[in-house]
Amino acid sequence: MSDCLFCKIAAGEIPSTKVYEDDRVLAFEDLNPMMPVHTLIIPKNHYDNIADNIPDDEMGYLFNTVKKVADIKGVTKSGFRVTVNTNDDACQSVHHAHIHVLGGGKMNDGDPSRK
């Protein structure tokens, strides 16, 4: 897709801080990190979001990349969160399917009784 920010990053037209890349996916650092580790994983093929009829093998491959990225970033043992925002009401800011891998610190689970 010619006007998609993440397609341009995947094509190397816009620079990124790459964490992992192969022929199907690209993982790179988020420009506005919410945690010490905040890496995005995108398929190189364009899909608007994870509800955009991504073939099973491609969806599986995309999610299997999460552990590779967590290992590279050193958060596999300490813990990490995986988030996927889908469409505007869920705050998807770039309409290209992507996974957020967040970690590197203690996270709040939203329960006020646990701090």
MODELLER restraints for C-alpha pairs under 7 A, 6 or more apart:
rsr = mdl.restraints
at = mdl.atoms
rsr.add(forms.Gaussian(group=physical.xy_distance, feature=features.Distance(at['CA:1:A'], at['CA:7:A']), mean=6.46, stdev=0.5))
rsr.add(forms.Gaussian(group=physical.xy_distance, feature=features.Distance(at['CA:1:A'], at['CA:46:A']), mean=6.70, stdev=0.5))
rsr.add(forms.Gaussian(group=physical.xy_distance, feature=features.Distance(at['CA:6:A'], at['CA:96:A']), mean=6.47, stdev=0.5))
rsr.add(forms.Gaussian(group=physical.xy_distance, feature=features.Distance(at['CA:7:A'], at['CA:44:A']), mean=6.92, stdev=0.5))
rsr.add(forms.Gaussian(group=physical.xy_distance, feature=features.Distance(at['CA:7:A'], at['CA:46:A']), mean=6.77, stdev=0.5))
rsr.add(forms.Gaussian(group=physical.xy_distance, feature=features.Distance(at['CA:8:A'], at['CA:14:A']), mean=5.73, stdev=0.5))
rsr.add(forms.Gaussian(group=physical.xy_distance, feature=features.Distance(at['CA:9:A'], at['CA:15:A']), mean=6.27, stdev=0.5))
rsr.add(forms.Gaussian(group=physical.xy_distance, feature=features.Distance(at['CA:9:A'], at['CA:16:A']), mean=6.66, stdev=0.5))
rsr.add(forms.Gaussian(group=physical.xy_distance, feature=features.Distance(at['CA:10:A'], at['CA:26:A']), mean=6.57, stdev=0.5))
rsr.add(forms.Gaussian(group=physical.xy_distance, feature=features.Distance(at['CA:10:A'], at['CA:44:A']), mean=5.95, stdev=0.5))
rsr.add(forms.Gaussian(group=physical.xy_distance, feature=features.Distance(at['CA:16:A'], at['CA:28:A']), mean=6.28, stdev=0.5))
rsr.add(forms.Gaussian(group=physical.xy_distance, feature=features.Distance(at['CA:17:A'], at['CA:28:A']), mean=5.33, stdev=0.5))
rsr.add(forms.Gaussian(group=physical.xy_distance, feature=features.Distance(at['CA:17:A'], at['CA:29:A']), mean=5.53, stdev=0.5))
rsr.add(forms.Gaussian(group=physical.xy_distance, feature=features.Distance(at['CA:18:A'], at['CA:27:A']), mean=5.97, stdev=0.5))
rsr.add(forms.Gaussian(group=physical.xy_distance, feature=features.Distance(at['CA:18:A'], at['CA:28:A']), mean=4.29, stdev=0.5))
rsr.add(forms.Gaussian(group=physical.xy_distance, feature=features.Distance(at['CA:18:A'], at['CA:29:A']), mean=6.63, stdev=0.5))
rsr.add(forms.Gaussian(group=physical.xy_distance, feature=features.Distance(at['CA:19:A'], at['CA:27:A']), mean=5.31, stdev=0.5))
rsr.add(forms.Gaussian(group=physical.xy_distance, feature=features.Distance(at['CA:19:A'], at['CA:28:A']), mean=5.03, stdev=0.5))
rsr.add(forms.Gaussian(group=physical.xy_distance, feature=features.Distance(at['CA:19:A'], at['CA:29:A']), mean=6.93, stdev=0.5))
rsr.add(forms.Gaussian(group=physical.xy_distance, feature=features.Distance(at['CA:20:A'], at['CA:26:A']), mean=5.92, stdev=0.5))
rsr.add(forms.Gaussian(group=physical.xy_distance, feature=features.Distance(at['CA:20:A'], at['CA:27:A']), mean=4.96, stdev=0.5))
rsr.add(forms.Gaussian(group=physical.xy_distance, feature=features.Distance(at['CA:20:A'], at['CA:28:A']), mean=6.95, stdev=0.5))
rsr.add(forms.Gaussian(group=physical.xy_distance, feature=features.Distance(at['CA:20:A'], at['CA:69:A']), mean=6.86, stdev=0.5))
rsr.add(forms.Gaussian(group=physical.xy_distance, feature=features.Distance(at['CA:21:A'], at['CA:27:A']), mean=6.18, stdev=0.5))
rsr.add(forms.Gaussian(group=physical.xy_distance, feature=features.Distance(at['CA:24:A'], at['CA:43:A']), mean=5.97, stdev=0.5))
rsr.add(forms.Gaussian(group=physical.xy_distance, feature=features.Distance(at['CA:24:A'], at['CA:44:A']), mean=5.50, stdev=0.5))
rsr.add(forms.Gaussian(group=physical.xy_distance, feature=features.Distance(at['CA:25:A'], at['CA:41:A']), mean=6.88, stdev=0.5))
rsr.add(forms.Gaussian(group=physical.xy_distance, feature=features.Distance(at['CA:25:A'], at['CA:42:A']), mean=5.62, stdev=0.5))
rsr.add(forms.Gaussian(group=physical.xy_distance, feature=features.Distance(at['CA:25:A'], at['CA:43:A']), mean=4.45, stdev=0.5))
rsr.add(forms.Gaussian(group=physical.xy_distance, feature=features.Distance(at['CA:25:A'], at['CA:44:A']), mean=5.21, stdev=0.5))
rsr.add(forms.Gaussian(group=physical.xy_distance, feature=features.Distance(at['CA:25:A'], at['CA:62:A']), mean=6.79, stdev=0.5))
rsr.add(forms.Gaussian(group=physical.xy_distance, feature=features.Distance(at['CA:26:A'], at['CA:41:A']), mean=5.72, stdev=0.5))
rsr.add(forms.Gaussian(group=physical.xy_distance, feature=features.Distance(at['CA:26:A'], at['CA:42:A']), mean=5.45, stdev=0.5))
rsr.add(forms.Gaussian(group=physical.xy_distance, feature=features.Distance(at['CA:26:A'], at['CA:43:A']), mean=6.50, stdev=0.5))
rsr.add(forms.Gaussian(group=physical.xy_distance, feature=features.Distance(at['CA:26:A'], at['CA:44:A']), mean=6.67, stdev=0.5))
rsr.add(forms.Gaussian(group=physical.xy_distance, feature=features.Distance(at['CA:27:A'], at['CA:39:A']), mean=6.49, stdev=0.5))
rsr.add(forms.Gaussian(group=physical.xy_distance, feature=features.Distance(at['CA:27:A'], at['CA:40:A']), mean=5.38, stdev=0.5))
rsr.add(forms.Gaussian(group=physical.xy_distance, feature=features.Distance(at['CA:27:A'], at['CA:41:A']), mean=4.21, stdev=0.5))
rsr.add(forms.Gaussian(group=physical.xy_distance, feature=features.Distance(at['CA:27:A'], at['CA:42:A']), mean=6.35, stdev=0.5))
rsr.add(forms.Gaussian(group=physical.xy_distance, feature=features.Distance(at['CA:28:A'], at['CA:39:A']), mean=5.49, stdev=0.5))
rsr.add(forms.Gaussian(group=physical.xy_distance, feature=features.Distance(at['CA:28:A'], at['CA:40:A']), mean=5.42, stdev=0.5))
rsr.add(forms.Gaussian(group=physical.xy_distance, feature=features.Distance(at['CA:28:A'], at['CA:41:A']), mean=6.66, stdev=0.5))
rsr.add(forms.Gaussian(group=physical.xy_distance, feature=features.Distance(at['CA:29:A'], at['CA:38:A']), mean=6.14, stdev=0.5))
rsr.add(forms.Gaussian(group=physical.xy_distance, feature=features.Distance(at['CA:29:A'], at['CA:39:A']), mean=4.47, stdev=0.5))
rsr.add(forms.Gaussian(group=physical.xy_distance, feature=features.Distance(at['CA:29:A'], at['CA:40:A']), mean=6.12, stdev=0.5))
rsr.add(forms.Gaussian(group=physical.xy_distance, feature=features.Distance(at['CA:30:A'], at['CA:38:A']), mean=5.72, stdev=0.5))
rsr.add(forms.Gaussian(group=physical.xy_distance, feature=features.Distance(at['CA:30:A'], at['CA:39:A']), mean=5.47, stdev=0.5))
rsr.add(forms.Gaussian(group=physical.xy_distance, feature=features.Distance(at['CA:30:A'], at['CA:40:A']), mean=6.08, stdev=0.5))
rsr.add(forms.Gaussian(group=physical.xy_distance, feature=features.Distance(at['CA:35:A'], at['CA:102:A']), mean=6.05, stdev=0.5))
rsr.add(forms.Gaussian(group=physical.xy_distance, feature=features.Distance(at['CA:35:A'], at['CA:103:A']), mean=5.99, stdev=0.5))
rsr.add(forms.Gaussian(group=physical.xy_distance, feature=features.Distance(at['CA:35:A'], at['CA:104:A']), mean=6.63, stdev=0.5))
rsr.add(forms.Gaussian(group=physical.xy_distance, feature=features.Distance(at['CA:35:A'], at['CA:105:A']), mean=6.95, stdev=0.5))
rsr.add(forms.Gaussian(group=physical.xy_distance, feature=features.Distance(at['CA:36:A'], at['CA:103:A']), mean=6.42, stdev=0.5))
rsr.add(forms.Gaussian(group=physical.xy_distance, feature=features.Distance(at['CA:36:A'], at['CA:104:A']), mean=5.17, stdev=0.5))
rsr.add(forms.Gaussian(group=physical.xy_distance, feature=features.Distance(at['CA:36:A'], at['CA:105:A']), mean=6.78, stdev=0.5))
rsr.add(forms.Gaussian(group=physical.xy_distance, feature=features.Distance(at['CA:37:A'], at['CA:102:A']), mean=5.27, stdev=0.5))
rsr.add(forms.Gaussian(group=physical.xy_distance, feature=features.Distance(at['CA:37:A'], at['CA:103:A']), mean=4.89, stdev=0.5))
rsr.add(forms.Gaussian(group=physical.xy_distance, feature=features.Distance(at['CA:37:A'], at['CA:104:A']), mean=5.32, stdev=0.5))
rsr.add(forms.Gaussian(group=physical.xy_distance, feature=features.Distance(at['CA:38:A'], at['CA:100:A']), mean=6.59, stdev=0.5))
rsr.add(forms.Gaussian(group=physical.xy_distance, feature=features.Distance(at['CA:38:A'], at['CA:101:A']), mean=5.57, stdev=0.5))
rsr.add(forms.Gaussian(group=physical.xy_distance, feature=features.Distance(at['CA:38:A'], at['CA:102:A']), mean=4.59, stdev=0.5))
rsr.add(forms.Gaussian(group=physical.xy_distance, feature=features.Distance(at['CA:38:A'], at['CA:103:A']), mean=6.76, stdev=0.5))
rsr.add(forms.Gaussian(group=physical.xy_distance, feature=features.Distance(at['CA:39:A'], at['CA:100:A']), mean=5.80, stdev=0.5))
rsr.add(forms.Gaussian(group=physical.xy_distance, feature=features.Distance(at['CA:39:A'], at['CA:101:A']), mean=5.16, stdev=0.5))
rsr.add(forms.Gaussian(group=physical.xy_distance, feature=features.Distance(at['CA:39:A'], at['CA:102:A']), mean=6.68, stdev=0.5))
rsr.add(forms.Gaussian(group=physical.xy_distance, feature=features.Distance(at['CA:40:A'], at['CA:98:A']), mean=6.34, stdev=0.5))
rsr.add(forms.Gaussian(group=physical.xy_distance, feature=features.Distance(at['CA:40:A'], at['CA:99:A']), mean=5.49, stdev=0.5))
rsr.add(forms.Gaussian(group=physical.xy_distance, feature=features.Distance(at['CA:40:A'], at['CA:100:A']), mean=4.73, stdev=0.5))
rsr.add(forms.Gaussian(group=physical.xy_distance, feature=features.Distance(at['CA:40:A'], at['CA:101:A']), mean=6.29, stdev=0.5))
rsr.add(forms.Gaussian(group=physical.xy_distance, feature=features.Distance(at['CA:41:A'], at['CA:98:A']), mean=5.44, stdev=0.5))
rsr.add(forms.Gaussian(group=physical.xy_distance, feature=features.Distance(at['CA:41:A'], at['CA:99:A']), mean=5.07, stdev=0.5))
rsr.add(forms.Gaussian(group=physical.xy_distance, feature=features.Distance(at['CA:41:A'], at['CA:100:A']), mean=6.61, stdev=0.5))
rsr.add(forms.Gaussian(group=physical.xy_distance, feature=features.Distance(at['CA:42:A'], at['CA:97:A']), mean=6.24, stdev=0.5))
rsr.add(forms.Gaussian(group=physical.xy_distance, feature=features.Distance(at['CA:42:A'], at['CA:98:A']), mean=4.60, stdev=0.5))
rsr.add(forms.Gaussian(group=physical.xy_distance, feature=features.Distance(at['CA:42:A'], at['CA:99:A']), mean=6.65, stdev=0.5))
rsr.add(forms.Gaussian(group=physical.xy_distance, feature=features.Distance(at['CA:43:A'], at['CA:62:A']), mean=6.43, stdev=0.5))
rsr.add(forms.Gaussian(group=physical.xy_distance, feature=features.Distance(at['CA:46:A'], at['CA:96:A']), mean=6.11, stdev=0.5))
rsr.add(forms.Gaussian(group=physical.xy_distance, feature=features.Distance(at['CA:47:A'], at['CA:54:A']), mean=6.90, stdev=0.5))
rsr.add(forms.Gaussian(group=physical.xy_distance, feature=features.Distance(at['CA:47:A'], at['CA:96:A']), mean=5.43, stdev=0.5))
rsr.add(forms.Gaussian(group=physical.xy_distance, feature=features.Distance(at['CA:47:A'], at['CA:97:A']), mean=5.51, stdev=0.5))
rsr.add(forms.Gaussian(group=physical.xy_distance, feature=features.Distance(at['CA:48:A'], at['CA:95:A']), mean=4.81, stdev=0.5))
rsr.add(forms.Gaussian(group=physical.xy_distance, feature=features.Distance(at['CA:48:A'], at['CA:96:A']), mean=4.35, stdev=0.5))
rsr.add(forms.Gaussian(group=physical.xy_distance, feature=features.Distance(at['CA:48:A'], at['CA:97:A']), mean=5.39, stdev=0.5))
rsr.add(forms.Gaussian(group=physical.xy_distance, feature=features.Distance(at['CA:49:A'], at['CA:86:A']), mean=5.75, stdev=0.5))
rsr.add(forms.Gaussian(group=physical.xy_distance, feature=features.Distance(at['CA:49:A'], at['CA:95:A']), mean=6.30, stdev=0.5))
rsr.add(forms.Gaussian(group=physical.xy_distance, feature=features.Distance(at['CA:49:A'], at['CA:96:A']), mean=5.61, stdev=0.5))
rsr.add(forms.Gaussian(group=physical.xy_distance, feature=features.Distance(at['CA:49:A'], at['CA:97:A']), mean=3.92, stdev=0.5))
rsr.add(forms.Gaussian(group=physical.xy_distance, feature=features.Distance(at['CA:50:A'], at['CA:86:A']), mean=6.77, stdev=0.5))
rsr.add(forms.Gaussian(group=physical.xy_distance, feature=features.Distance(at['CA:50:A'], at['CA:97:A']), mean=5.58, stdev=0.5))
rsr.add(forms.Gaussian(group=physical.xy_distance, feature=features.Distance(at['CA:70:A'], at['CA:76:A']), mean=5.20, stdev=0.5))
rsr.add(forms.Gaussian(group=physical.xy_distance, feature=features.Distance(at['CA:75:A'], at['CA:103:A']), mean=6.24, stdev=0.5))
rsr.add(forms.Gaussian(group=physical.xy_distance, feature=features.Distance(at['CA:75:A'], at['CA:104:A']), mean=6.19, stdev=0.5))
rsr.add(forms.Gaussian(group=physical.xy_distance, feature=features.Distance(at['CA:79:A'], at['CA:103:A']), mean=6.54, stdev=0.5))
rsr.add(forms.Gaussian(group=physical.xy_distance, feature=features.Distance(at['CA:80:A'], at['CA:101:A']), mean=6.76, stdev=0.5))
rsr.add(forms.Gaussian(group=physical.xy_distance, feature=features.Distance(at['CA:80:A'], at['CA:102:A']), mean=5.49, stdev=0.5))
rsr.add(forms.Gaussian(group=physical.xy_distance, feature=features.Distance(at['CA:80:A'], at['CA:103:A']), mean=4.44, stdev=0.5))
rsr.add(forms.Gaussian(group=physical.xy_distance, feature=features.Distance(at['CA:81:A'], at['CA:101:A']), mean=5.85, stdev=0.5))
rsr.add(forms.Gaussian(group=physical.xy_distance, feature=features.Distance(at['CA:81:A'], at['CA:102:A']), mean=5.08, stdev=0.5))
rsr.add(forms.Gaussian(group=physical.xy_distance, feature=features.Distance(at['CA:81:A'], at['CA:103:A']), mean=6.32, stdev=0.5))
rsr.add(forms.Gaussian(group=physical.xy_distance, feature=features.Distance(at['CA:82:A'], at['CA:99:A']), mean=6.75, stdev=0.5))
rsr.add(forms.Gaussian(group=physical.xy_distance, feature=features.Distance(at['CA:82:A'], at['CA:100:A']), mean=5.59, stdev=0.5))
rsr.add(forms.Gaussian(group=physical.xy_distance, feature=features.Distance(at['CA:82:A'], at['CA:101:A']), mean=4.86, stdev=0.5))
rsr.add(forms.Gaussian(group=physical.xy_distance, feature=features.Distance(at['CA:82:A'], at['CA:102:A']), mean=6.40, stdev=0.5))
rsr.add(forms.Gaussian(group=physical.xy_distance, feature=features.Distance(at['CA:83:A'], at['CA:99:A']), mean=5.92, stdev=0.5))
rsr.add(forms.Gaussian(group=physical.xy_distance, feature=features.Distance(at['CA:83:A'], at['CA:100:A']), mean=5.05, stdev=0.5))
rsr.add(forms.Gaussian(group=physical.xy_distance, feature=features.Distance(at['CA:83:A'], at['CA:101:A']), mean=6.74, stdev=0.5))
rsr.add(forms.Gaussian(group=physical.xy_distance, feature=features.Distance(at['CA:84:A'], at['CA:98:A']), mean=6.57, stdev=0.5))
rsr.add(forms.Gaussian(group=physical.xy_distance, feature=features.Distance(at['CA:84:A'], at['CA:99:A']), mean=5.08, stdev=0.5))
rsr.add(forms.Gaussian(group=physical.xy_distance, feature=features.Distance(at['CA:84:A'], at['CA:100:A']), mean=6.28, stdev=0.5))
rsr.add(forms.Gaussian(group=physical.xy_distance, feature=features.Distance(at['CA:85:A'], at['CA:91:A']), mean=6.16, stdev=0.5))
rsr.add(forms.Gaussian(group=physical.xy_distance, feature=features.Distance(at['CA:85:A'], at['CA:92:A']), mean=4.97, stdev=0.5))
rsr.add(forms.Gaussian(group=physical.xy_distance, feature=features.Distance(at['CA:86:A'], at['CA:92:A']), mean=5.55, stdev=0.5))
rsr.add(forms.Gaussian(group=physical.xy_distance, feature=features.Distance(at['CA:108:A'], at['CA:115:A']), mean=6.85, stdev=0.5))
